[in-house]
Amino acid sequence: MSFKQTSLFPPSPGTARGTSTKLSAHKDKIVYTNGKVVIIRDLNDPLHAKAHTGHVQNTTVARISPSGYYCASADAMGTVRVWDTVGEDQVLKGEYKVFAGKINDLEWDGESKRIIAVGDGREKFGHAFMMDTGSSTGEITGHSKAINAVSIRHQRPFRAATASDDASIVFHQGAPYKYDKTIRTHTKFVQDVRYAPSGDHFASVGSDYKIFLYDGKTGDTVAEFTDSPHKGSIMACSWSPDSKSFATSSADCTVKLWDVETHKATKTWSLGTGVNNQQMGNVWSRETDIVSLSLSGDLNVFDSRVADKPARVLIGPQKTITAVAPSGSGTFLAGTADGRVVEYSTASGEAVPVAGEGHTSIVVGLAASEGKVFSTGWDDRVREISSASFSGASIATTAQPKAIAAAPDGTVFVVEASGVEAIRNNQNAAHLATKYTPSAVGAGGALVAVGGEDQKVRLHEWSGTALKEVTVLEGNKGVVSALEFSPDGAFLAAGDSSGRIALFDVKEHKLITARWSFHSARVNSLTWTSDSKHCASGSLDTHVYVWSVDNPTRNIALKNAGPGGVNAVLWVGGGAGKGGTLASAGADGCVRVWEITFHA
C-alpha cells in the first residue's frame, strides 16, 4: 500500500474581538495563521493550499518575502521561523527567539534580507535582524506600550514605521534601523500602518476611527482622510499594487476604498450588522482583489472595480474539527469545536457553511443514514442535516452526549453517561440504561455495538423499539473510544484509549485480530472502505493507519497526518478496489485528502 496527499482544506484565520488580525499576500496567494498552523492559500486554485506546522506555540502572523522564496512566521512566545516556500519540504532556514512575549506583526525589507518583528515583549517591543543569521540590524525603540504593526519602505533609503497601543507611530531610519521621530496624529490605539509599494507614502489607521497619510521618506504628515469616515475602530489597511489607492477594514462592518490623490472614499462595502461581521484584517491580492477578514473567520474577496458585494467568500472552520460524515457524492460534512458544521467538496475544493440554526457548543459526533446526517453536541441536542442545511427540528438529549451512530432505518443512537438513547423522527424511541459507563457506539444493520469504559464491547439487536444484548466482545486494552461496522456487516472494528484496535467477527462473535496496535494514543475515529477490506484509523498520536482485513499484519502509516491529533477519518467515495480517497481532520482545523493505493 502507498499514499500521497493530494489536497488540503485550510481553516479560516484565527480572530479575536478588538484585535487586528494580520493578513499578507504574495501574488495570487494569501497568508495567515490559525492556532499553531500557518496557511498559504491560493486564490486561483482552492485545492492547493499549504500548511506549515513547525511552530510549537500558537502562531500570530506570517509573511512571504518579496522574492517569494521564504516565509517568516511568528508565534505568541516570541519565536520567528524562516522557512522555504519552494518545494514540499518547507526546509527551515532559521529559527530565532526575538523577544519574550507575543509577536503581533513582522515585515521583510525590499531585499528579502532583513526582518523587523514587533509585539509585546518584556524587555522590548521590537527587534530588527538578518533573516539568515538572526544577528541584529538596528534597534526598534520609542514606544512605551505593545507595538501592533510594522511596515518597511522597500526602496532605499530604507525607512520603517511602527504603530503602537501608546497611540503613537515611531518613524525609523535604516538600515541599520534607528529611531528618527515620534508621530502623534492618533488619539487611541494605532492598529495598523502600511507602506505603499512605491514607497512614496504610508498610511495609518486606529481605534479613534481616523486615517492618516504620511510622506514615505520623511515621515511628515500629508493628510487626514475625513470623507465618509468609518464609525468604528479601523483594524487594518492595505495598498493597491499601483499605490494609487488603499483599502481599510473596520469594526463597523464596512470596507472602504480610498483614493490617495483626492483623499476621498471611492467605494464602500457593507457586510451587514452583527458582531461576526466586524472586519478584523485585510490584504490586497493581485491587481484588483481586496481580501477582508470578518470576525467569524470568513474571507470576503472584493473586486475593487465593483461597488456591490463580495465577489466570493472563502469559508472554513476556525476551531478544531471534531467529527466528519459523508453528505453526498464527493462531499462530506465536518463539525467543529465551536459548533459550526461545514460541507466540503473534494472536486472544487470549496467549503460552504451548513445553513440554519446549528449547535452552540462542540459538535461531538456526526452520523449519516439514508441521505441525512445527524449531529449532536455539548449543547445537549441532536439535529438533522440534509442538503447542506439544518432542519428546523431538533431534540434534547437527557444528558451530555459522548458519541452518535445512525442505523439504516434512520434511528439515531446517542451515548450518554448513564446509557444509550435511541431517537427516531425527532422523538425518543427507546432508552437503554447501563450498569457500566458507555463511551462509544456503532450501528450496522439491526445490530448496535456499545463500547464501555470497562474495555468491553456489547453487541445488541435493535428491534425498532428496544435494544437487546446479544453478547459481550473482549479484546481491547483501554476505554473503547471508537466503533465502526464494516459495510457488509461482517466485521466490527473497536478502537480504544491505549491505541489498540480489535477486529471482531460479527457473526461468530469472536476476536479476529488484536494486531492493529501501532497507535500510541487514543483512537478517535474509524472508517471502512465500501468493499469491507480495509479500515482506516485516526488517533490522538497524530497518525493515520490503513489496515488490511485479508492481511492483518500489513498496514500503511500516514505519520503526523494531523498535528495536535487526528479526530476524524473518512473514505470519500467508498475507497474500494485498488485504492481510494481518504480524508483526515483534527486539532489544527485542516482537512487533508490522501490518495491511497492498495497493492496486491
C-alpha positions, -999 to +999 in steps of 0.1 A: +000+000+000+011+036-007-002+071-002+000+107-014-015+139+000-035+154-029-051+184-014-057+203+018-088+222+030-075+250+052-091+265+083-101+302+083-078+327+101-080+329+138-096+361+151-102+378+185-126+407+191-109+440+194-076+427+180-063+434+145-055+402+125-026+405+101-031+390+067-005+391+039-003+382+003+022+373-024+009+373-060-022+350-061-016+336-026-028+349+008-010+340+040-025+339+075-023+319+108-047+298+129-036+281+161-002+266+155-006+265+117+005+289+090-017+287+059-007+297+023-039+298+003-041+300-035-070+323-046-069+307-081-068+271-070-086+262-037-073+226-038-036+237-035-034+253+000-003+246+021+001+243+058+033+249+078+031+231+111+065+237+126+055+261+155+052+247+190+032+278+202+002+295+187+011+315+156+003+352+152+015+365+119+032+352+087+046+370+056+062+357+024+094+376+014+093+399-016+114+373-035+088+347-029+113+321-017+108+323+020+081+328+046+087+343+081+062+333+107+059+343+143+042+330+174+028+341+208+061+333+227+084+355+206+098+329+181+102+337+144+107+308+119+120+315+084+113+286+061+114+277+024+082+281+004+096+264-027+090+226-027+070+204-004+096+200+024+094+236+038+131+235+048+138+256+079+162+285+071+164+297+107+145+299+140+151+329+162+139+339+197+132+376+191+119+386+225+100+371+254+064+378+245+038+378+218+048+390+183+019+410+167+035+417+133+066+413+112+078+427+079+105+419+053+127+446+038+127+450+000+158+429-004+144+399+014+173+400+038+161+418+070+131+413+092+116+436+118+093+418+144+072+438+168+048+429+196+045+428+234+079+418+249+090+420+285+123+439+277+115+454+244+087+458+219+105+453+186+136+437+171+154+441+137+175+411+125+190+394+095+169+366+081+198+341+076+218+347+108+195+363+133+221+390+140+208+424+150+204+451+123+194+481+144+171+490+172+133+495+173+127+519+202+105+549+211+073+531+223+060+527+258+034+500+251+029+470+228+035+476+191+006+464+169+021+468+134+053+475+114+059+484+078+092+489+059+098+510+029+111+486+002+132+511-016+165+527-005+168+547+016+151+522+039+126+535+064+103+517+089+072+528+107+058+511+139+023+516+153+015+511+190-011+509+218+006+541+231-013+560+204+019+569+186+038+560+154+076+558+155+095+566+123+128+548+119+157+553+095+177+523+082+194+501+077+206+496+104+173+508+119+174+536+145+148+560+160+141+591+140+109+607+154+076+601+171+044+609+152+014+617+174-015+620+150-038+594+166-055+597+200-062+560+206-046+526+198-029+526+163-040+493+148-022+492+115+005+510+094+013+502+058+038+515+032+027+518-004+045+495-028+060+527-044+075+538-011+062+573-016+036+572+012+025+551+042-009+552+059-020+545+095-054+536+110-066+533+145-092+529+172-100+566+170-117+559+136-090+580+119-069+575+088-037+595+081-013+596+052+024+603+055+055+610+033+074+578+028+109+593+031+105+619+058+075+606+079+059+640+076+020+640+079+005+646+044-033+644+051-061+631+073-089+613+054-122+627+067-145+620+038-172+593+045-155+582+078-157+548+095-179+546+125-159+521+144-123+511+151-103+507+119-084+474+122-064+472+090-053+489+058-036+477+026-024+493-006-032+486-042-003+474-063-002+507-082+000+527-049-029+549-061-054+537-035-057+517-003-084+498+015-094+499+051-114+474+072-133+484+103-152+471+132-182+490+119-186+460+094-175+480+064-146+480+040-137+513+022-115+521-008-097+554-007-081+575-035-047+588-024-048+618-047-082+632-038-082+618-002-118+606-007-136+573-003-144+559-037-162+528-027-178+514+005-188+477+010-211+469+039-210+433+053-243+438+073-247+440+110-237+419+140-205+412+158-194+384+134-193+408+105-168+431+122-138+434+098-106+425+116-079+425+089-073+429+052-048+424+024-047+435-013-041+405-035-034+406-073-043+437-092-079+441-083-088+418-053-092+430-017-095+403+009-111+414+041-115+392+072-147+390+093-146+382+130-164+349+120-133+339+100-149+344+066-126+358+040-145+383+018-129+388-016-139+421-032-133+433-067-120+468-063-138+478-096-172+467-084-191+486-056-216+460-046-208+429-026-180+404-022-172+386-054-169+354-033-165+344+003-139+318+015-153+297+043-136+273+067-136+263+104-118+285+129-115+258+155-106+221+159-125+197+136-141+171+159-162+149+136-168+141+099-196+123+079-204+118+042-231+140+028-231+131-009-210+121-039-176+137-033-189+158-004-187+155+033-195+174+065-172+185+093-182+195+127-161+218+148-153+227+184-172+260+182-204+243+170-202+250+133-207+224+106-191+229+072-196+210+039-166+203+017-164+193-019-133+173-030-139+182-066-140+220-063-120+225-031-147+248-018-163+248+016-198+261+025-214+265+059-244+244+067-273+268+069-299+271+096-298+270+134-269+248+144-251+239+176-239+264+202-211+242+215-187+214+205-200+191+178-191+157+194-204+135+166-219+132+131-236+101+117-251+095+082-281+075+072-305+074+042-292+107+027-294+126+060-267+134+085-274+136+123-253+157+146-250+160+183-231+184+205-224+197+240-255+219+237-272+185+245-292+184+213-295+161+183-301+179+149-308+167+114-289+179+083-300+175+047-290+193+015-263+214+035-289+228+058-301+221+094-337+211+095-357+232+120-364+202+142-341+191+170-345+170+201-328+174+235-308+146+250-313+136+286-276+141+294-244+154+277-238+132+246-205+114+241-210+098+206-236+091+180-244+065+154-272+060+129-289+028+117-301+022+082-337+028+093-329+063+104-327+056+141-300+076+159-282+061+189-266+086+213-242+075+241-246+094+274-230+088+308-259+066+320-268+047+289-278+048+252-307+068+238-325+058+206-341+086+186-362+084+155-382+111+138-371+136+165-387+115+192-373+093+219-378+057+207-361+038+235-335+042+263-310+016+274-298+020+309-264+005+315-246-006+347-213+003+331-203+037+317-207+037+279-181+055+258-187+047+221-214+034+198-216+019+163-246+008+142-248-017+114-280-033+101-301-044+130-271-045+153-258-018+177-224-020+194-218-001+226-183+003+239-176+009+276-151+023+300-147-012+312-128-021+280-157-043+267-179-041+236-215-052+240-235-063+209-272-055+208-301-063+185-323-033+176-360-044+172-372-009+164-385-004+199-358-018+222-321-028+224-315-064+235-280-075+245-267-104+224-231-109+235-200-093+251-169-089+230-135-086+246-101-077+231-095-041+239-069-029+265-084+006+272-116+026+273-134+018+240-133+051+221-144+043+185-166+017+169-174+010+133-192-019+115-179-028+080-204-020+052-212-057+047-218-062+084-193-090+087-167-071+109-166-047+138-136-026+145-132-013+181-105+013+189-096+022+224-077+047+246-045+027+245-042+029+207-053-007+201-079-017+175-096-050+180-112-066+149-142-088+156-162-113+135-198-101+140-215-134+131-191-157+151-189-132+180-151-137+182-119-117+180-102-120+146-070-100+154-057-076+180-025-068+159-038-035+148-019-019+177+005+006+162-011+038+176+004+051+208-026+071+220-064+071+219-081+060+186-106+088+178-121+076+146-125+046+123-138+043+087-142+013+063-138+011+026-170+002+007-157-034+000-151-040+037-115-050+031-096-020+046-102+001+077-085+034+084-080+048+119-072+083+132-056+089+166-046+114+192-010+104+184-013+125+151-010+094+129-034+077+105-032+040+097-049+020+070-053-017+079-060-048+058-085-074+068-070-101+045-036-095+058-038-081+094+000-077+097+002-052+068-007-016+071+001+018+057+012+046+081+004+082+074+028+097+101+020+131+115-011+133+094-027+158+118-006+179+141-022+180+175-042+148+169-065+133+143-101+134+154-118+121+123-112+100+092-135+092+063-133+074+030-146+098+004-165+079-023-160+045-009-124+036-014-128+001-028-107-020-053-071-008-059-074+024-039-094+052-026-096+088-013-092+093+024-099+125+043-084+131+078-091+161+101-083+172+136-069+197+160-053+221+135-086+227+117-072+213+084-088+186+063-061+166+044-071+145+015-050+114+007-049+091-023-044+056-010-032+028-033-037-009-022-011-032-037-017-069-042 
